[in-house]
Amino acid sequence: MKQFTYKTFGTCSQFIDIELDGDIVNNVNFIGGCAGNTQGVAALVKGMKVKDAITRLKGIDCHGKGTSCPDQLAIALEKMIS
């Protein structure tokens, strides 16, 4: 298992705690942000291959901020596998 805490930028959430099991997303927990949305994103990516999650989430924008909680998760996952 590989664990990582990512400090988010430009979103309501402040941090994302991520746990990978090889190339599979095992657990995601957003600290802050819209609870329903972040819990939904976390549930949807659980069990997903990291690269598939990145492809689906990268570039999603929230209210013209240029990023979003899902986009920040994609960036964090990229950092974890680089």
TORDOZA-998834 format. One record per atom (N, C-alpha, C): atom name; x, y, z; residue number from 1; residue in three letters. Coordinates in Angstrom, 3 decimals. Atoms other than C-alpha are relative to their C-alpha. Example, Ala and Ser with C-alpha at 12.3 -4.5 7.8 and 13.67 -1.06 7.14 Angstrom:
BEGIN
<N <0.890 -1.190 0.000> 1 ala> <CA <12.300 -4.500 7.800> 1 ala> <C <0.900 1.200 0.000> 1 ala> <N <-0.820 -1.190 -0.060> 2 ser> <CA <13.670 -1.060 7.140> 2 ser> <C <-0.770 1.090 0.730> 2 ser> 
//
This chain:
BEGIN
<N <0.836 -1.184 0.000> 1 met> <CA <0.000 0.000 0.000> 1 met> <C <0.879 1.245 0.000> 1 met> <N <-0.700 -1.282 0.062> 2 lys> <CA <1.183 3.487 -0.863> 2 lys> <C <-0.989 1.081 0.430> 2 lys> <N <0.872 -1.053 -0.503> 3 gln> <CA <-0.271 6.468 1.020> 3 gln> <C <0.616 1.362 -0.299> 3 gln> <N <-0.457 -1.335 0.383> 4 phe> <CA <-0.068 10.145 0.144> 4 phe> <C <-1.041 1.004 0.460> 4 phe> <N <0.889 -1.125 -0.308> 5 thr> <CA <-1.547 13.400 1.447> 5 thr> <C <0.397 1.141 -0.921> 5 thr> <N <-0.240 -1.061 0.980> 6 tyr> <CA <-1.891 16.109 -1.175> 6 tyr> <C <-0.674 1.282 0.469> 6 tyr> <N <0.530 -1.335 -0.308> 7 lys> <CA <-2.358 19.824 -0.407> 7 lys> <C <-0.616 0.550 -1.265> 7 lys> <N <0.699 -0.473 1.187> 8 thr> <CA <-4.978 21.089 -2.847> 8 thr> <C <0.191 1.502 -0.201> 8 thr> <N <-0.120 -1.407 0.359> 9 phe> <CA <-4.922 24.448 -4.628> 9 phe> <C <-1.217 0.418 -0.814> 9 phe> <N <1.099 -0.556 0.774> 10 gly> <CA <-7.858 26.538 -5.859> 10 gly> <C <-1.344 -0.665 0.211> 10 gly> <N <1.262 0.682 -0.278> 11 thr> <CA <-10.596 24.394 -4.308> 11 thr> <C <-0.424 0.216 1.446> 11 thr> <N <0.509 -0.098 -1.373> 12 cys> <CA <-12.761 24.349 -1.193> 12 cys> <C <0.655 -1.041 0.906> 12 cys> <N <-0.693 1.007 -0.811> 13 ser> <CA <-11.089 21.143 -0.021> 13 ser> <C <1.440 0.459 0.227> 13 ser> <N <-1.364 -0.420 -0.330> 14 gln> <CA <-7.728 21.639 1.685> 14 gln> <C <1.031 -1.089 -0.262> 14 gln> <N <-0.908 1.136 0.154> 15 phe> <CA <-6.179 18.167 1.468> 15 phe> <C <-0.765 -1.175 -0.579> 15 phe> <N <0.568 1.282 0.417> 16 ile> <CA <-6.748 14.782 -0.136> 16 ile> <C <0.929 -1.089 0.512> 16 ile> <N <-0.745 1.180 -0.433> 17 asp> <CA <-5.612 11.582 1.590> 17 asp> <C <-0.324 -1.124 -0.979> 17 asp> <N <0.174 1.026 1.031> 18 ile> <CA <-5.053 8.824 -0.970> 18 ile> <C <0.781 -1.248 0.393> 18 ile> <N <-0.667 1.288 -0.221> 19 glu> <CA <-4.201 5.141 -0.594> 19 glu> <C <-0.126 -0.824 -1.275> 19 glu> <N <-0.028 0.852 1.188> 20 leu> <CA <-3.153 3.022 -3.570> 20 leu> <C <0.450 -1.398 0.380> 20 leu> <N <-0.453 1.388 -0.106> 21 asp> <CA <-2.794 -0.741 -3.768> 21 asp> <C <0.500 -0.365 -1.389> 21 asp> <N <-0.563 0.175 1.337> 22 gly> <CA <-0.421 -1.126 -6.696> 22 gly> <C <-0.489 1.112 -0.894> 22 gly> <N <0.523 -1.021 0.905> 23 asp> <CA <-2.107 0.656 -9.603> 23 asp> <C <-1.511 0.187 0.155> 23 asp> <N <1.432 -0.108 -0.286> 24 ile> <CA <-5.569 0.559 -8.002> 24 ile> <C <-0.229 0.991 1.135> 24 ile> <N <0.380 -0.934 -1.062> 25 val> <CA <-7.167 3.365 -5.987> 25 val> <C <-0.746 -0.790 1.068> 25 val> <N <0.598 0.756 -1.095> 26 asn> <CA <-7.946 1.791 -2.624> 26 asn> <C <-0.903 0.876 0.864> 26 asn> <N <0.782 -0.884 -0.857> 27 asn> <CA <-9.214 4.795 -0.648> 27 asn> <C <0.362 1.449 -0.293> 27 asn> <N <-0.197 -1.441 0.156> 28 val> <CA <-9.659 8.558 -1.067> 28 val> <C <-0.852 0.699 1.044> 28 val> <N <0.733 -0.789 -0.990> 29 asn> <CA <-10.656 11.044 1.628> 29 asn> <C <0.355 1.470 -0.193> 29 asn> <N <-0.195 -1.438 0.146> 30 phe> <CA <-11.101 14.757 0.935> 30 phe> <C <-0.192 0.653 1.364> 30 phe> <N <0.128 -0.782 -1.223> 31 ile> <CA <-10.541 17.133 3.859> 31 ile> <C <-0.534 1.362 -0.423> 31 ile> <N <0.655 -1.227 0.420> 32 gly> <CA <-12.956 20.028 3.404> 32 gly> <C <-0.716 -0.213 -1.322> 32 gly> <N <0.727 0.094 1.258> 33 gly> <CA <-14.990 20.789 0.320> 33 gly> <C <-1.451 -0.387 0.209> 33 gly> <N <1.419 0.378 -0.029> 34 cys> <CA <-18.566 19.861 -0.522> 34 cys> <C <-0.098 -1.493 0.318> 34 cys> <N <-0.035 1.383 -0.501> 35 ala> <CA <-19.079 16.677 1.490> 35 ala> <C <-0.648 -1.004 -0.954> 35 ala> <N <0.677 0.947 0.885> 36 gly> <CA <-21.582 15.026 -0.848> 36 gly> <C <0.771 -0.247 -1.282> 36 gly> <N <-0.745 0.137 1.255> 37 asn> <CA <-19.568 15.710 -3.986> 37 asn> <C <1.317 -0.736 0.206> 37 asn> <N <-1.301 0.639 -0.199> 38 thr> <CA <-16.206 14.705 -2.551> 38 thr> <C <-0.155 -1.459 0.415> 38 thr> <N <0.248 1.401 -0.352> 39 gln> <CA <-17.631 11.532 -0.999> 39 gln> <C <-0.405 -0.796 -1.235> 39 gln> <N <0.405 0.666 1.233> 40 gly> <CA <-19.213 10.706 -4.346> 40 gly> <C <1.179 -0.296 -0.910> 40 gly> <N <-1.203 0.207 0.821> 41 val> <CA <-15.953 11.185 -6.251> 41 val> <C <0.854 -1.105 0.594> 41 val> <N <-0.820 1.013 -0.675> 42 ala> <CA <-14.095 9.103 -3.662> 42 ala> <C <-0.591 -1.397 -0.208> 42 ala> <N <0.645 1.305 0.181> 43 ala> <CA <-16.636 6.279 -3.947> 43 ala> <C <0.119 -0.483 -1.443> 43 ala> <N <-0.056 0.390 1.407> 44 leu> <CA <-16.563 6.321 -7.752> 44 leu> <C <1.386 -0.473 -0.431> 44 leu> <N <-1.345 0.401 0.430> 45 val> <CA <-12.765 6.034 -8.044> 45 val> <C <0.528 -1.211 0.760> 45 val> <N <-0.456 1.162 -0.768> 46 lys> <CA <-12.424 3.295 -5.407> 46 lys> <C <-0.052 -1.254 -0.873> 46 lys> <N <-0.093 1.205 0.816> 47 gly> <CA <-11.256 0.134 -7.170> 47 gly> <C <0.392 0.265 -1.451> 47 gly> <N <-0.335 -0.375 1.371> 48 met> <CA <-10.402 2.039 -10.349> 48 met> <C <1.517 0.025 -0.186> 48 met> <N <-1.424 -0.143 0.306> 49 lys> <CA <-7.002 1.883 -12.054> 49 lys> <C <0.356 1.484 0.038> 49 lys> <N <-0.433 -1.386 -0.173> 50 val> <CA <-5.030 5.056 -11.308> 50 val> <C <-0.055 0.765 -1.315> 50 val> <N <-0.031 -0.706 1.293> 51 lys> <CA <-4.514 5.970 -14.977> 51 lys> <C <-1.402 0.255 -0.539> 51 lys> <N <1.385 -0.213 0.429> 52 asp> <CA <-8.234 5.522 -15.708> 52 asp> <C <-0.635 1.146 0.784> 52 asp> <N <0.536 -1.080 -0.833> 53 ala> <CA <-9.140 7.807 -12.792> 53 ala> <C <0.553 1.343 -0.461> 53 ala> <N <-0.619 -1.240 0.473> 54 ile> <CA <-6.677 10.448 -14.013> 54 ile> <C <-0.662 0.451 -1.302> 54 ile> <N <0.609 -0.322 1.293> 55 thr> <CA <-8.117 10.300 -17.537> 55 thr> <C <-1.406 0.563 0.167> 55 thr> <N <1.384 -0.436 -0.189> 56 arg> <CA <-11.677 10.734 -16.285> 56 arg> <C <-0.119 1.327 0.742> 56 arg> <N <0.151 -1.155 -0.891> 57 leu> <CA <-11.028 13.488 -13.733> 57 leu> <C <0.785 1.240 -0.404> 57 leu> <N <-0.886 -1.122 0.315> 58 lys> <CA <-8.260 15.659 -15.168> 58 lys> <C <-0.710 1.031 -0.875> 58 lys> <N <0.546 -1.099 0.775> 59 gly> <CA <-9.402 19.047 -16.414> 59 gly> <C <-1.418 0.410 0.354> 59 gly> <N <1.345 -0.407 -0.419> 60 ile> <CA <-12.808 19.160 -14.711> 60 ile> <C <0.109 1.337 0.727> 60 ile> <N <-0.046 -1.354 -0.547> 61 asp> <CA <-13.510 22.791 -13.820> 61 asp> <C <-1.204 0.254 0.904> 61 asp> <N <1.072 -0.368 -0.927> 62 cys> <CA <-15.563 24.174 -10.929> 62 cys> <C <-0.166 1.523 -0.012> 62 cys> <N <0.347 -1.433 -0.014> 63 his> <CA <-17.181 27.594 -11.468> 63 his> <C <1.091 0.894 -0.573> 63 his> <N <-1.006 -0.825 0.660> 64 gly> <CA <-14.404 28.884 -13.745> 64 gly> <C <1.293 0.184 0.783> 64 gly> <N <-1.215 -0.099 -0.819> 65 lys> <CA <-11.656 28.302 -11.157> 65 lys> <C <1.229 -0.556 -0.712> 65 lys> <N <-1.117 0.631 0.690> 66 gly> <CA <-9.530 26.373 -13.646> 66 gly> <C <0.385 -1.334 0.598> 66 gly> <N <-0.237 1.291 -0.648> 67 thr> <CA <-9.592 23.346 -11.365> 67 thr> <C <-1.260 -0.383 0.775> 67 thr> <N <1.118 0.492 -0.812> 68 ser> <CA <-11.919 21.348 -9.110> 68 ser> <C <0.557 -1.075 0.924> 68 ser> <N <-0.446 1.100 -0.864> 69 cys> <CA <-11.738 18.693 -6.415> 69 cys> <C <0.354 -1.244 -0.820> 69 cys> <N <-0.397 1.142 0.825> 70 pro> <CA <-11.812 15.914 -9.057> 70 pro> <C <1.306 0.246 -0.755> 70 pro> <N <-1.239 -0.329 0.707> 71 asp> <CA <-9.082 17.700 -11.054> 71 asp> <C <1.189 -0.058 0.950> 71 asp> <N <-1.081 0.049 -0.983> 72 gln> <CA <-6.978 18.095 -7.905> 72 gln> <C <0.343 -1.450 0.357> 72 gln> <N <-0.260 1.421 -0.238> 73 leu> <CA <-7.379 14.357 -7.255> 73 leu> <C <0.822 -0.578 -1.143> 73 leu> <N <-0.771 0.486 1.149> 74 ala> <CA <-6.114 13.645 -10.788> 74 ala> <C <1.449 0.464 0.086> 74 ala> <N <-1.356 -0.529 -0.141> 75 ile> <CA <-3.090 15.888 -10.187> 75 ile> <C <0.752 -0.745 1.101> 75 ile> <N <-0.624 0.739 -1.101> 76 ala> <CA <-2.379 14.159 -6.873> 76 ala> <C <0.368 -1.416 -0.431> 76 ala> <N <-0.282 1.361 0.477> 77 leu> <CA <-2.613 10.722 -8.513> 77 leu> <C <1.180 0.005 -0.956> 77 leu> <N <-1.151 -0.107 0.898> 78 glu> <CA <-0.196 11.838 -11.233> 78 glu> <C <1.301 0.120 0.799> 78 glu> <N <-1.198 -0.157 -0.843> 79 lys> <CA <2.285 12.906 -8.543> 79 lys> <C <0.379 -1.324 0.669> 79 lys> <N <-0.267 1.275 -0.674> 80 met> <CA <1.912 9.540 -6.815> 80 met> <C <0.675 -1.008 -0.917> 80 met> <N <-0.552 1.017 0.900> 81 ile> <CA <2.805 7.536 -9.920> 81 ile> <C <1.207 0.490 -0.786> 81 ile> <N <-1.155 -0.525 0.755> 82 ser> <CA <5.542 9.815 -11.284> 82 ser> <C <1.302 -0.306 0.707> 82 ser> 
//
